[in-house]
Amino acid sequence: MAGWRHCAHYDQVSAYHHNNYRPLMWRFFRPYRAALFRLSRLLVFRCATHDQSLIAALQYIQRYQHTTRALLPVEIALDFASVRWQALIKTRHKLTLMLHRRHLEVCVFPYLDQGLRSGDVYVEGSEAYADYRQQLLPWAACLPRLPAYCQAVQLPATAAAFVAQLQAHLRDITQQVDRTYPMQTTLTIDAEGGPHLKRLKGQPVPPALATIEALLKARMPERHLLDILRDVHYWAGYTRHFGPPSGADPQLTDAVVRYIFTVFGYACELGASQTARHTTGPINHQLLRRLNAQHITTSKLEAALGDVSREYVRFELPFLWGSGQAAIADGTHIALLENNLLGAQHVRYGRFGGIAYHHMSDTYIALFSHFIACGVWEAVDIVDGWLKNRSALQPTILHADTHGQAEPVFGLAALLGIDLLPRMRTWQDVTFYRVAAQTPYQPIDALFTQVVDWDLIARHWQDMLQVVLSMQAGHVVPSMLLRQLGVYSRHSALYKAFSELGRVQRTIFLLTYMIDPALQQHIRAETTTVEAYHPFTDWLAFGSPFLRSGDPVEQEKRIKYRDWVANAVMLHNVVDMTKVLAALQQEGVEVPPEVAKCLSPYLTEHLKRFGQYMLDMTVQPEPIHPPRLFATTT
């Protein structure tokens, strides 16, 4: 028996040396076997394709869950499994073909996971893993919406015209790059077709910046975070959104004070108990917990976020920092306590936690946020923030990190009217597509290794527009669709269509990016903006380095609390900065617009966070009357 075990171990290690990890998976699967089977019986899985072999295999292993037999009779087809899996599962016993039970179980559950991710398998009654095809608007309902939508996002209203426009755009930019390549000083293409860009120098810092910054910080009035929340309430009236689920007026004395303390305590990660301990007045931890659980929801915080943004855009400074037409999407690691649903060990950060995925305006203010698990393909959440943004700023340009260059994301963004401009860090895996195989170029011909399948785009134009119009109507969430259009959907026709369209859009972007140094600098500067936001919110969440809730709904709410307080601080900073700069100008100090462009609302040196928390609501700020600082703004 011992010799047999050694032989089995030898076979496993030998298989692994040939890049076959499958024989080694049982030891990792075994501790979770009972839980997976229990879950598979609680949920009702359905196959969204004609191939029912995976569901049949699941039912088969459920039938034999409690057997002790190592080999089972061949009563099912293994069409869903790869050749390597089938070779491992099938075995001969006394000349009879049998199925190895353990290997079959280990095989079925990963394929079930892949099916859920790709949309080939769905769960009855689920939201995130439902059959999205049943959620789409019928094409008959899409047709009345089509002309107005295509006019709004400047898209042709027929498949033929759409493809012709894409071909013309790709051909024009390719010819431009081919014609101007000999004059390029920052771009080189090697013999294998790999592009190389020289690193550009950063924008020079105005000489007067250090002086103006020092004067500004010296004159910024000292304020406590609670006083800022009080002042913003008087300006924006954001607490009107909070209240009981019934929609009735809150039956609370000093309701505004209590709401402000609730926002402060949960945004700063003090929690209800610590906030109540350091507060005098009608505050206790039971009340704060009840207000957070019942009176303040994520949707109400998003509405309050819109109030702050409307006051923010009244000032001149934000539009020196950005146009308001661009947003930047990026995620940052948030530490979590052990044993919660979203927590995981992040490979890049090397810590346990989740990801707060933010959409920031190029004017610095936060537009939308979402809390996701580590290891999730972040690109799936890029479009969500754009569609769910209800602030006063409605950008049409979206910047992202390198993950934003995924082909399906480019395709979906193009049909939604989003100009996707991600940051490029590496070029090793980039593929360029030409208009036609018989279209040669001179100096840049080696750059193109593939040809666009225009017939595929034209054939599925209606399917893609049906999806986009369903999104606009709120029937389908973009992140859910993109999750199903990820790497698990290689056999999906919709995946292939969006990917092919994305290849065209990405090639157009990359060609434009390579020959436009100004665009390269602009994208780098914009994506750096969101990097400064992360330490700013960390400073505000001073109560704990961990997000201490284990509830996914509460975790999402905590991130939105932080964004709201961050935006409130930015608004108050802009109010104070505007007053200080106006006073400096009256004193004869020159403040050029190019210096003001280099300032930031992420100032914290003048803010107080600690102490015995008291809030005097009788102190009211001056109404907002933004003065004009500069004759012209660019």
TIVEX-73546 format. One record per atom (N, C-alpha, C): x, y, z. Coordinates in steps of 0.1 Angstrom, whole numbers, plus 5000, padded with zeros to 4 digits. Each point is the difference from the previous one (the first is absolute). Example, Ala and Ser with C-alpha at 12.3 -4.5 7.8 and 13.67 -1.06 7.14 Angstrom:
513249435078
499150125000
500950125000
499650114993
500950115000
499250115008
***
This chain:
500849885000
499250125000
500950135000
501049995008
500950125001
500750024986
500449894994
500650014986
499050064990
498749965001
499050064991
499850155002
500150045013
499950155002
501250074994
501249945002
501250074994
499850004985
499549904994
499850004986
499050114995
499050025008
499050104997
500650145001
500850025011
500750135001
500950024989
500749894996
501050024989
499350044987
498849944997
499350034988
499550145001
499650055011
499550145002
501150104997
501249985006
501150094998
500549994985
500049884995
500449994986
499150074991
498749995002
499050084992
500250155001
500350045012
500250155003
501250054992
501049924999
501250044992
499750024986
498949954995
499650024986
498950115000
500050095010
499150115000
498549965002
499849885006
498749955003
499750005015
499450105004
499750025014
498849925005
499249954991
498749945004
500149885009
501049914999
500049895010
500350055015
500550125001
500350055014
498950075006
498850024994
499050095005
499149945011
500049875001
499149935010
500350055014
501350015004
500450035013
499550145004
499950094990
499550145003
498550004999
499449924993
498549994998
499449945012
500649905006
499449915010
499450085012
500850095006
499450075012
498750084997
499850044988
498850084996
499049914993
500249874999
499149924992
498550015006
499849985013
498750005005
499350134998
500750115002
499450134999
499650024985
500849964991
499750024985
498849924996
499949885005
498849924997
498850055006
500150055013
498850065006
499650134992
500950084996
499750124992
499449964987
500549904993
499549954987
498549955002
499649955011
498749965002
499050115004
500650115006
499150115004
499750094988
500950014991
499850094988
499549914988
499250074992
499549934988
500850054988
500849914995
500850044988
499349964987
500150094990
499549974987
501050044990
500049924989
500950034989
499450094990
500750114996
499550104990
500349964986
500649894997
500449954987
499349874997
500249954988
499449874997
500749885006
501350035004
500849895005
499749985015
499349905003
499549975014
501049905008
501149974994
500949905006
500550035014
500350135002
500550045013
498949995011
498850044997
498949985010
499849855003
500049924989
499849865002
501149945009
501350054998
501149955008
499850045014
499550125003
499850055014
498949915006
499049974994
498949915005
500649865003
500849964991
500649875001
500949985013
500950105002
500849995012
499250035013
498950074999
499150025011
499449875004
499649924990
499449875003
501049905007
501350014996
501049925006
500850075011
499550105006
500750085010
500549915012
499149925005
500349925012
500649864998
500349974987
500549874998
501550005003
500549885003
501449985003
500849944989
499349984989
500649934988
501050104994
501149954996
501050094993
499650014985
499449904994
499750004986
498450004998
499650074990
498550014997
499849964986
498849954997
499649964986
499950124991
500349984987
499950114990
498550024996
499450095007
498650034997
499750144995
501150084998
499950144996
501150034989
499750104992
501050054991
500950105006
501350014996
500950105006
500450104989
499050044992
500350104990
500450135005
499750045012
500350135006
501550015004
500649885002
501450005006
501049994989
501250055003
501150004990
500649864998
500849994991
500649864996
500849955012
500850095007
500849965011
499149955012
498950075002
499149965011
499449874997
499649984987
499349874997
501049895001
501350024996
501049895001
500249975015
499950095009
500249985014
498849925006
498850044996
498849955006
499749864995
500249974987
499749874995
501149905003
499649885004
501049905003
499449864997
500949914998
499649864997
500149915013
498949935002
500049915011
499449864995
500949904999
499649874995
499450024986
500750084992
499650024986
498750084998
499550055011
498850085000
500350155002
499550094992
500250145001
499250055012
500750075010
499450055012
500450155001
499450065010
500350145003
500650015014
501150075002
500650025013
499250105007
499449965011
499050095007
500750135005
501149995007
500650115006
500450114989
500749954990
500450094989
498850064993
498949934999
498850064994
499450115008
499949985014
499550105008
500950134999
501349985001
500950114999
499950074987
499649934990
499950064986
498750084999
498949955005
498750064998
499950145007
500550025012
499850135007
500750114993
501349994996
500750114993
499350034987
499549904993
499250034987
498750075003
499449975012
498850075004
500350145003
501150035006
500550135003
500250084987
500749944991
500250074987
498750024992
499149915001
498750024994
499250125006
500150015013
499350125006
500750134996
501350004999
500750124997
499750044985
499949904991
499850034986
498650024996
499049975009
498650014996
499549874994
500849904998
499549874994
499149935010
500250035013
499249945011
499550115008
498749995004
499550115009
499249935011
499750085011
499349965012
498650065000
499149925001
498650055001
499850085012
499450124998
499750095011
501250095004
501149994993
501250085004
499950134992
500850105006
500150124993
501450014993
501149975007
501350024993
500249884991
499449885002
500349894991
498749954994
499150104996
498849964993
500349994985
499149954992
500149994986
499850144994
501050074997
499950144996
499250014987
500049904992
499250014987
498650025002
499449955012
498650025003
499850145005
501050075004
499950145005
500150104989
500449964988
500150104989
498750054995
499950124996
498850054993
499849924987
498849974997
499849944987
500450104989
500449954988
500550094990
498850094995
498849955001
498950094996
499850125009
500449985013
500050115010
501250094998
501149954994
501250084998
499950094988
499249954989
500050084988
499550155002
499050025008
499650155002
501150085007
500849945008
501150075007
501250024991
500249924990
501250004992
500450134993
499150074993
500450124993
500550115010
499350025011
500450115009
501349965007
500149875003
501349965007
501250024991
499949954987
501150014991
500350154997
499050085000
500350154998
500750065012
499649955012
500650065012
501549965001
500349874997
501449965001
500850004987
499350064990
500750024986
500449874994
499149914999
500249874994
499149984988
500549944989
499149974989
498949905005
498850014994
498849935004
499849874993
501049964991
499949874993
501449935001
499949874999
501349925001
501050034989
499550024988
500950034989
500750135002
499250115004
500650135001
500950005012
499749925011
500949995011
501349944997
500049894992
501349944996
500850094991
499350074991
500750094990
500750115008
499350055010
500650115008
501349955007
499949885006
501149945007
501249984990
499749954989
501049974990
500750134996
499250104997
500650134996
500950065011
499549995013
500850065011
501349925002
500049874999
501249925002
500950024989
499550014987
500950024989
500650145000
499350105005
500650145000
501150015010
499849955012
501050015011
501249924996
499849884994
501149924996
500950074989
499350064990
500850074990
500750125006
499450065010
500750125006
501249955007
500049895008
501149955007
501149964990
499649934989
500949964990
500750124993
499350104998
500550124993
501050085009
499650015013
500850095009
501149925008
500049874999
501049925008
501550054998
500450034987
501450044999
500350135008
499050085003
500350135007
499849985015
499649885005
499849985014
501349995007
500150075012
501250005008
499849915013
498849975003
499849925012
499649864998
499649974987
499549864997
501049934991
500349885003
500849914992
499349864999
500149934989
499449874998
501149914996
500249895007
501149914997
499649904989
500949924996
499849914989
498949905002
499749965013
498949915003
498750075001
500050134998
498750085000
499750055014
500949995010
499750055013
500350155001
499050085004
500150155002
500850035013
500850115000
500750045011
499950155001
499650055012
499850155002
501050055010
500650114997
500950065009
499250075012
500549995012
499450065011
500050154999
498950065001
500050154999
500250065014
500650124999
500250085012
498750055005
499950025014
498850065005
499950144998
498850065002
499850144998
500850085010
500750114996
500850085009
499150065011
500550015012
499350075011
500250155000
498950085000
500250145000
500850055012
500950094998
500950055011
499350055012
498850064998
499350075011
499249905008
499949874996
499149915006
500449985015
501249985003
500449985014
499650125009
500250124995
499650125008
498550005002
499249984990
498650015001
499549895009
500549884999
499649895008
500350035015
501150065003
500450035014
499050115005
499750104992
499150105005
498649955002
499649914991
498749945001
499849915012
501049925003
499949915012
500150085013
500850115000
500150085012
498750075003
499250034990
498850085002
498749925000
500149874997
498849925001
499549995014
498750035003
499550005014
500049855005
500349995013
500049875006
498549965002
499749874997
498749955001
500049865004
498949965008
499849865003
499149944990
500249874998
499149934990
498550015003
499750005013
498650025003
499450134996
500850115001
499650134996
499950014985
500849934993
499949994985
498749944996
499649885007
498849944997
498850085003
500150085011
498950095003
499850114990
501250064996
499950114990
499449954987
500549884995
499549954988
498549975001
499549965012
498649985001
499250134998
500550115005
499450134998
500050044985
501149974993
500150044986
499249914991
500049875003
499449904990
498849935005
499750005014
498949945005
499949854998
501249935001
500049864996
499349915009
499850045013
499349915010
498649984996
499450084991
498649984996
499849864994
501149944994
499849874994
499949895010
500450025013
500149895010
498650005007
499649885004
498849985007
499649865000
498949975007
499549865001
499649944986
500049874999
499649934987
498650044995
499150045009
498750034996
499950134992
501150085001
500050134993
499450115008
499549975012
499450105009
501150085007
499750125005
501050085007
500549935012
501350015003
500549935012
499550065013
499549915008
499550045013
501150015010
500950094998
501250025008
500250145004
500450025012
500450145004
501450024995
500450114996
501350034995
500449904989
499149974990
500349904990
501250034992
500250134997
501250044991
501349975008
500050035013
501249985008
500349855000
499049925002
500249865001
500549944986
499450054990
500449954987
501550034997
500450135004
501350044997
501049915008
499749975013
500849925008
500149854994
498949954994
500049874994
500950004988
499950104992
500950004988
501450015004
500350095010
501450025004
500549875006
499349935009
500549885007
500349894990
499149974991
500249894991
500950034988
500150124996
500950044989
501549995005
500250055013
501350005005
500449875007
499149904999
500349865005
500250005016
499450105006
499950005015
499049905005
498949984992
499049925005
499050065009
498949945003
499050065009
500550025014
500749905006
500350005014
501150115003
501050014992
501150105002
499550144997
499150014990
499450144998
499250045011
499249915006
499150045011
500950035013
501149935002
500850025012
500750145000
500250054988
500750134999
499150114997
498749985002
499050104996
499250045012
499750125001
499150055011
498650044993
498949985006
498750034994
499249884998
499050014992
499049894998
500549894991
501149945003
500649904991
500449885008
499549884996
500549885006
500249904989
500749895003
500449914989
498849924994
499049975008
498849944995
499350084989
499950135003
499450094991
500850014987
501350015001
500850024988
499949874991
500049885007
499949884992
498649994993
499050055007
498649994994
499950104988
500650125002
499950094988
500849954988
501249945003
500849954989
499249884993
499449925008
499349884994
498750034993
499350105005
498650024995
499850144993
500750105004
499850134994
500950044989
501249944999
501050044990
500349874992
499850014987
500349894990
501050054990
500449914992
501050044989
499450094990
498749984997
499350094990
499850145006
499850015013
499850135006
501450075001
501049925002
501450075000
500350044986
499749934990
500250044986
499350134997
498750015005
499350124998
500650125007
500549985012
500750105008
501350044992
500749904994
501250034992
499750104989
498849984994
499650094989
499850155005
499550015012
499850145006
501450075001
501049935005
501350065002
500650034986
499849924990
500650034987
499450124994
498750025002
499450124994
500550135006
500450005013
500650115006
501550024995
500649894999
501449994996
500250074986
499149974991
500250054986
499750144998
499550075011
499850144999
501350085001
501149945004
501250075002
500949994987
500950094999
500950024989
501249905001
500549985012
501249925001
499949864995
498949925002
500049874995
500149994985
499650104993
500150004985
501350054995
500950045009
501450024997
500749875000
499549915009
500749875002
499549904990
498850014995
499549914989
498850064993
499749944990
498850054992
498749955005
500049905008
498749945004
499449904991
500749994988
499549914990
500749865000
501049985010
500749885001
499949945014
500049875000
500049925013
501149905000
500549975012
501149915001
499649885009
500149884996
499649885007
501349935005
500049975013
501149935006
499649945013
500749895004
499749935013
501150015010
499749995012
501050005011
499749905010
501049945006
499849895010
499550065013
498949935006
499550045013
500149875009
500750025011
500249895009
498749965006
499849875002
498849945006
500449915011
499149985010
500249905010
499849864994
500549905006
499949864994
498649955001
499749904992
498749935000
498850094996
500150054988
498850074994
499949964985
498950034994
499749944987
500950064989
500350135000
500850064990
501550005002
500449965012
501450015003
500849894993
501250044996
500949914993
501550055001
500949924998
501450045000
500350064986
500450124999
500350074987
501449974996
500249954988
501349964995
501050125000
499550114994
500950124998
500350075013
499050025008
500250075013
500549915011
499949874999
500549915010
499350005013
498750055000
499350025012
498549954998
499449975011
498649955000
499150125000
498949994991
499150125000
499149994987
499650124996
499150024988
500550124992
499350034990
500450114991
498950115000
500350125003
499150114998
500350064987
499049984991
500250054986
499350134998
500750104997
499550145000
500050054985
499050094998
499950084988
500250155004
501150064996
500250145004
499950094988
499550125003
500050104989
501450064999
500350054988
501350074998
500150135008
498950045006
500050115009
500249965014
500449875003
500449945012
498849945008
498850044998
498949965008
499649854997
499649935010
499549864998
498649994994
499949924990
498749994993
499249875004
500749895001
499349875003
501149915006
499649915008
500949905006
499349865001
500849905000
499549865001
501049925008
499549915008
500949915008
500049864994
501149954996
500149874993
501149915007
500049884996
500949905006
501350014993
501149965007
501350004995
500049894989
500850024989
500149904990
498950014989
499050095003
498950024990
500650084988
499649964988
500450084988
499550145001
500850105004
499550135003
499350074988
500449964988
499450064988
498549994999
499449895007
498649994999
499250115007
500750075009
499350115008
500350144994
500750004989
500350134994
498850084996
499149934993
498850074994
498950025010
500049925010
498950025011
500050145005
501150055004
500150135006
499550114990
500349984988
499650104990
498550004998
499349895000
498649994999
499350045013
500649975011
499350035013
500350135006
500950084993
500350135005
498850095000
499750065011
498950105001
500450135004
501350034999
500550135005
499850114989
500450125004
499850114990
501049994989
501049925001
501049984989
499749874993
499850014987
499749884992
501149994989
501149935003
501149994991
499749914988
500750034989
499949914988
501349934997
501150045007
501349944998
500349925013
500549884998
500349915012
501449954999
500850035010
501449955001
500049895010
500949914997
500149885009
501549965000
500349905009
501349945000
500149914988
501249925000
500249914989
498949904998
499349965011
499049904998
498850054992
499950134998
498950064992
500149984986
501149944995
500249984985
499449874996
499249925008
499449884996
499150024988
500149904991
499250024987
498550015002
499349925008
498650025002
499650135006
500950055009
499750135006
500150114990
501050004991
500150104989
498749994991
499649884997
498849994991
498850055007
499749975012
498850055007
500150155002
501250055004
500150145002
499750084987
500449954989
499850074987
498550014997
499249905003
498650004997
499350085010
500550025012
499450095010
500450144999
500850044990
500450144998
501150045009
500849915006
501150035009
501350004992
500750105002
501450014994
501049945010
500349874999
500849935009
501550034997
500750055010
501450044998
500949945012
500349874999
500749945011
501550045000
500749985011
501450025001
500749874995
501150024991
500749894995
501349995007
500349885006
501349985007
500849904992
499449904994
500849904993
499449984986
500849964991
499649974986
500249864996
500449915009
500449874996
498849924994
498850025006
498949924996
499050074990
500450124995
499150084992
500049944986
498849994994
499949954986
499350114993
500650044988
499450104991
499349934988
498950064997
499149944989
500050094988
500149954988
499950084988
498749994994
499650094991
498750014994
499849874991
501049974992
499849894991
501449934998
500049884996
501249924999
500950054988
499350054990
500750054988
500350155000
500150065012
500350145002
501450015007
501150014992
501350015005
500350145004
501050025009
500550135004
501550004999
500650115000
501450014998
500849985013
500350115008
500949985011
499349925012
498750005001
499349945012
499349874997
500349944988
499349884997
500149895010
501249995006
500349895009
499250015013
499450125002
499350035012
498749915001
499449974988
498749944999
500249854998
499449925009
500149864999
498649934998
498950075000
498749944999
499150094991
498949944995
499150084992
498649995007
499350124999
498750015006
499049914993
499149935007
498949924995
498850094999
499950084989
498950104999
498649934999
500049884994
498749934999
499549965014
500849965009
499649975013
499350125007
500650124999
499550125006
498650034994
500050004986
498750034994
498949905003
500449875001
499049895003
499450025014
500850045009
499550015014
499850155005
499950094990
499750145003
498750015008
499049944996
498750015006
500049945015
500849895001
500149945014
500750095009
501050074995
500850095009
499250125004
499250064990
499250115003
498849965009
499549884999
499049965009
500550005015
501249955001
500650005014
500250145005
500550094992
500350145004
498750075003
499049994992
498750065003
499349955012
500349875003
499449945012
500850065012
501350024999
500750075011
499550145002
499750074990
499550145001
498750005007
499249894998
498750005006
500049945014
501349965005
500149955013
499749855002
499949934989
499649865001
501249915003
501250044995
501249935002
501150085006
500749955010
501250075006
501249984992
500850104996
501249984991
501049905006
500250015014
501049915006
499649864999
498749975001
499549864998
500349954986
499750084990
500349964986
501449984998
500950105004
501449994998
500649885007
499549975012
500449885007
499849884992
498950004992
499749884992
500750014987
500550124996
500850014988
501450005003
500449945011
501549995003
500649884993
501149965006
500849904994
499349865000
498949995006
499349875001
499049994988
499950104992
498950004990
500649984985
501049924999
500649994987
499149954989
499049925004
499149944990
498750084999
499850115007
498850084999
500150094988
498950004992
500050084988
500050155004
499350045011
500050135004
501450055005
500749915007
501450035004
500850034987
499949914990
500850024988
499750134993
498750045000
499650124993
500550135007
499850005014
500550125007
501650005000
500649895000
501549995000
500550054986
499349964989
500550054987
499850154999
498950055004
499850155000
501050065009
500349945012
501050065009
501450004993
500349904992
501350004993
500250124991
498950034993
500050124991
500350125008
499150025011
500150125008
501450015007
500549895005
501350005007
501150034990
500049954988
501050034990
500050154997
498850054998
499950154997
500650085011
499649965013
500650085011
501549985001
500549884998
501549985002
500750084989
499550004988
500750074989
500050155003
498950055005
499950145003
501050035012
500049925010
500850015012
501550014996
500449914990
501449994997
500650134994
499250074992
500550124993
499650135006
499450005012
499550125006
500650015014
501250065002
500650025013
499250085010
499250094995
499150085009
499049915006
499449904992
499049915006
500749905010
501249964997
500849925010
500150075013
500550135000
500150075012
498750035007
499050024993
498750035005
499449885008
500149884994
499549885006
500849965013
501450024999
500849985012
499650095011
499850134997
499650105010
498749965007
499049974991
498749975005
499949875009
500749904996
500049885008
500850015013
500950105001
500750035012
499150075010
499050074995
499050075009
499449915010
499549884995
499349915009
501049945010
501249994996
501049945010
500250095012
499850134998
500150095012
498749995009
498949964994
498849995007
500049895011
500749894997
500049895009
500650035014
501250065001
500550045013
499250115007
499350084992
499150105006
498949945007
499349904994
498949935007
500649915012
501249954998
500649935012
500250095012
500450124997
500250105011
498650035007
498950004992
498750035006
499549885008
500449884996
499549885007
501049975011
500250095010
501149995010
499649905011
498749965001
499649925012
500649865000
500249954988
500549864999
500649984986
501249934999
500549964987
499249904993
499049935007
499249904995
498650054997
499449944990
498550024998
499449895008
499450035012
499849905010
498749924997
499150044992
498849934997
500249884991
499349895003
500149884992
498949984990
499050105000
498949994992
500350074986
499849944989
500350064987
499250134998
498850005004
499150124998
500650125009
500449975012
500550105009
501450044995
500849914995
501350044994
499850104989
499149984991
499750094989
499650145006
499250005010
499550125006
501250085007
500949925006
501150075007
500950074990
500249944988
500850074990
499350134995
498749994999
499250124995
500050115011
500049965013
500250095011
501350084998
501149924998
501350074998
500050094988
499449964989
500050094988
499250135003
498949985007
499250125003
500750105009
500649955011
500850095008
501250064993
500649924991
501150054992
499650124991
498849984994
499550104991
499650135009
499449985012
499750115008
501250085004
501149935003
501250075004
500650074988
499949944988
500550074988
499250124997
498749995002
499150124998
500450115009
500249975013
500450105010
501450064997
500949914996
501350054996
500050104989
499149974990
499950084988
499450145004
499150005009
499450125005
501150085007
500749945009
501150075007
501150044991
500449924991
501150034991
499650124991
498850004995
499550114992
500150135008
499650005012
500050135008
501550045003
500949915003
501450035002
500650064987
499849934989
500650054987
499450144997
498750025002
499450134997
500750115009
500249965013
500650105009
501550034996
500749904996
501450024995
500050094988
499149984991
499950094988
499750145004
499150025010
499750145004
501250065007
500949925006
501250055006
501150034990
499849974987
501050024990
500949884997
499749885005
500749884998
499549944987
500949994990
499649944987
499849855001
498849954996
499749865000
499649964986
501049964992
499749974986
499149874999
499249994989
499149884999
500949874999
501250014994
500849884999
500549955013
500150095010
500449965014
498749945006
498950064999
498849945006
499649874994
500449974988
499849874994
500749895007
501150035007
500849905007
499649985014
499050075005
499649985014
499049885000
499749975012
499149885002
499150025012
498849945000
499150025012
500349895010
501049924998
500349895010
500950065011
499650115006
500850065011
499549955013
500949965009
499649955013
500750065012
501150094997
500850055011
499250095009
498950064995
499250095009
498849945006
499949864998
498849935005
500349935014
499050005008
500149925013
499049885000
500549895005
499249885000
499749955014
500850045010
499949935014
499450105010
499949955012
499550085011
498649965005
499450085009
498649975004
499150064990
499249924994
499250054989
498750075004
500050134996
498850085003
499650084987
498750024998
499550064988
499150115004
500350134997
499250115003
499350044987
498749974999
499250034988
499650144999
500250085010
499750145000
501050084991
501249944998
501050074992
499749964985
499650114993
499749974986
501050074991
500449934989
501050064991
499450114991
500850084994
499650094990
499449934988
498950054994
499549944988
501150004989
499949904991
501149994990
499750104989
500950094997
500050094989
501450004994
500249904991
501449994994
500550124993
501050065004
500650124993
500849944987
500150094991
500849964988
501450045002
500949914999
501450025003
500850054988
499749954988
500850024988
499050054989
500650094992
499250064989
499649894990
500849914997
499749894991
500549875006
499449894997
500549875004
500149924988
501149915000
500249924988
500049865005
***
